[in-house]
Amino acid sequence: MNKINRADIKAGSHVKVVQKQDQRSGKLTEGVVKDILTKSATHPHGIKVRLESGIVGRVKELITKSTKV
C-alpha cells in the first residue's frame, strides 16, 4: 500500500479508513472526510481523520473517480 501524505487529503475527499477496533481485522470503512486530525505531514499507520458520519480512523485508501465502481 502506498503511503498517503496529509497534503493528499482534503475535507470532502472520499476515503477508506480503518477504525481502531478494526485494526486487527483490517476492515475498511468508506466515507467523506470532515476533519484531518493528524498534524504531521505523514504517519506510519496513516493520517487520522474524522468522517462526516463522525467515525474516526486512519486513511488507508483515497477513492478517486477512476477507482469508484
LOROPA-495506 format. One record per residue (C-alpha): x, y, z; residue in one letter. Coordinates in pm, whole numbers, plus 50000, padded with zeros to 5 digits. Example, Ala and Ser with C-alpha at 12.3 -4.5 7.8 and 13.67 -1.06 7.14 Angstrom:
BEGIN
> 51230	49550	50780	A
> 51367	49894	50714	S
END
This chain:
BEGIN
> 50000	50000	50000	M
> 50130	50344	49914	N
> 50197	50598	50185	K
> 49934	50870	50184	I
> 50052	51221	50271	N
> 49843	51473	50464	R
> 49863	51706	50163	A
> 49678	51445	49952	D
> 49372	51458	50181	I
> 49124	51746	50183	K
> 48790	51799	50356	A
> 48538	51643	50121	G
> 48777	51372	49997	S
> 48625	51024	49961	H
> 48841	50773	50154	V
> 48855	50431	50316	K
> 48971	50427	50679	V
> 49048	50162	50937	V
> 48895	50227	51278	Q
> 49087	50149	51600	K
> 48874	49842	51680	Q
> 48916	49710	51323	D
> 49296	49733	51305	Q
> 49349	49360	51361	R
> 49092	49251	51102	S
> 49181	49529	50857	G
> 48812	49606	50792	K
> 48782	49934	50600	L
> 48505	50190	50637	T
> 48424	50423	50348	E
> 48326	50786	50392	G
> 48386	51154	50326	V
> 48648	51348	50524	V
> 48516	51617	50758	K
> 48834	51697	50959	D
> 49201	51598	50939	I
> 49323	51514	51289	L
> 49690	51430	51225	T
> 49910	51741	51231	K
> 50225	51590	51079	S
> 50277	51552	50703	A
> 50290	51171	50723	T
> 50224	50898	50975	H
> 50342	50535	50958	P
> 49990	50399	51023	H
> 49802	50654	50811	G
> 49666	51005	50854	I
> 49390	51017	51117	K
> 49066	51180	51002	V
> 48707	51229	51118	R
> 48446	51137	50859	L
> 48118	51326	50811	E
> 47947	51032	50985	S
> 48158	51100	51298	G
> 48377	50791	51255	I
> 48746	50844	51335	V
> 49007	50633	51161	G
> 49334	50626	50971	R
> 49324	50668	50593	V
> 49427	50353	50407	K
> 49293	50441	50060	E
> 49195	50752	49869	L
> 48897	50691	49643	I
> 48910	50878	49316	T
> 48659	50880	49032	K
> 48872	50626	48847	S
> 48872	50382	49144	T
> 48498	50412	49218	K
> 48283	50127	49092	V
END
